[in-house]
Amino acid sequence: MHMKDNLINFLYDKNYFISIYENYIYVFNYLELISLSAQNITLKLENFQLEITGSNLFITKMLPNEILIKGNFQKVGFNYE
């Protein structure tokens, strides 16, 4: 394991981490990008799906387990199906 991964695991001692700001949403430790459009983004996390709806949604940063989404958010919800 890399030193960066060890440090991140130490700082984010959680299965996932979601930060919501005015025009940004940051998600740490997502598993999969399920759907992507300018009005809807759905991410798979360990026990649920994160559903983001709004307008002008787009991804500004995407790494294997981190994603930063920008746009005008109307609704952020969890789907436990």
C-alpha positions as CSV (number, residue, x, y, z in Angstrom):
1,M,0.0,0.0,0.0
2,H,1.2,3.5,-0.8
3,M,2.0,6.1,1.9
4,K,-0.7,8.4,0.4
5,D,-3.3,5.6,0.8
6,N,-2.2,5.0,4.4
7,L,-2.5,8.7,5.2
8,I,-5.9,9.0,3.6
9,N,-7.2,5.9,5.4
10,F,-6.0,7.3,8.7
11,L,-7.6,10.7,8.1
12,Y,-10.8,9.3,6.6
13,D,-11.4,6.4,9.0
14,K,-14.8,5.8,7.4
15,N,-16.3,3.7,4.7
16,Y,-17.2,6.9,2.8
17,F,-17.1,10.6,3.2
18,I,-19.5,13.1,1.6
19,S,-19.1,16.9,1.7
20,I,-21.7,19.2,0.3
21,Y,-20.9,22.8,-0.5
22,E,-22.9,25.5,-2.3
23,N,-21.9,24.5,-5.8
24,Y,-19.8,21.4,-5.2
25,I,-20.2,17.9,-3.8
26,Y,-17.1,15.8,-2.9
27,V,-17.5,12.1,-2.4
28,F,-14.6,9.9,-1.0
29,N,-14.7,6.2,-1.4
30,Y,-17.4,5.7,-3.9
31,L,-17.5,2.4,-5.7
32,E,-19.0,3.1,-9.1
33,L,-20.4,5.9,-11.3
34,I,-23.8,4.5,-12.3
35,S,-25.3,7.3,-14.3
36,L,-24.2,10.7,-15.6
37,S,-26.1,13.5,-17.2
38,A,-26.4,17.3,-16.8
39,Q,-29.5,16.8,-14.6
40,N,-28.7,13.6,-12.7
41,I,-25.6,11.8,-11.3
42,T,-25.9,8.5,-9.4
43,L,-23.0,7.0,-7.5
44,K,-22.8,3.5,-5.9
45,L,-21.4,3.5,-2.4
46,E,-21.0,0.5,-0.1
47,N,-24.6,0.1,1.2
48,F,-26.6,2.6,-0.9
49,Q,-26.7,4.8,-4.0
50,L,-26.2,8.5,-3.8
51,E,-28.5,10.3,-6.2
52,I,-27.8,14.0,-7.1
53,T,-30.3,16.0,-9.2
54,G,-30.0,19.5,-10.5
55,S,-28.9,21.4,-13.5
56,N,-25.5,21.9,-15.2
57,L,-24.0,19.0,-13.3
58,F,-20.5,17.9,-14.3
59,I,-17.5,16.2,-12.9
60,T,-14.5,18.4,-12.2
61,K,-12.3,15.8,-10.6
62,M,-12.5,12.0,-10.8
63,L,-10.0,9.5,-9.3
64,P,-10.5,5.8,-8.6
65,N,-12.2,6.5,-5.3
66,E,-12.8,10.2,-5.2
67,I,-15.1,12.5,-7.2
68,L,-15.9,16.2,-7.2
69,I,-19.1,17.3,-8.8
70,K,-20.0,20.9,-9.7
71,G,-23.4,22.3,-10.6
72,N,-26.7,23.7,-9.3
73,F,-28.1,21.1,-6.9
74,Q,-31.7,20.7,-6.3
75,K,-31.8,17.4,-4.4
76,V,-29.3,15.0,-2.9
77,G,-30.7,11.6,-1.7
78,F,-29.9,8.1,-0.7
79,N,-31.4,5.0,-2.3
80,Y,-31.0,1.8,-0.2
81,E,-32.4,-0.6,-2.8
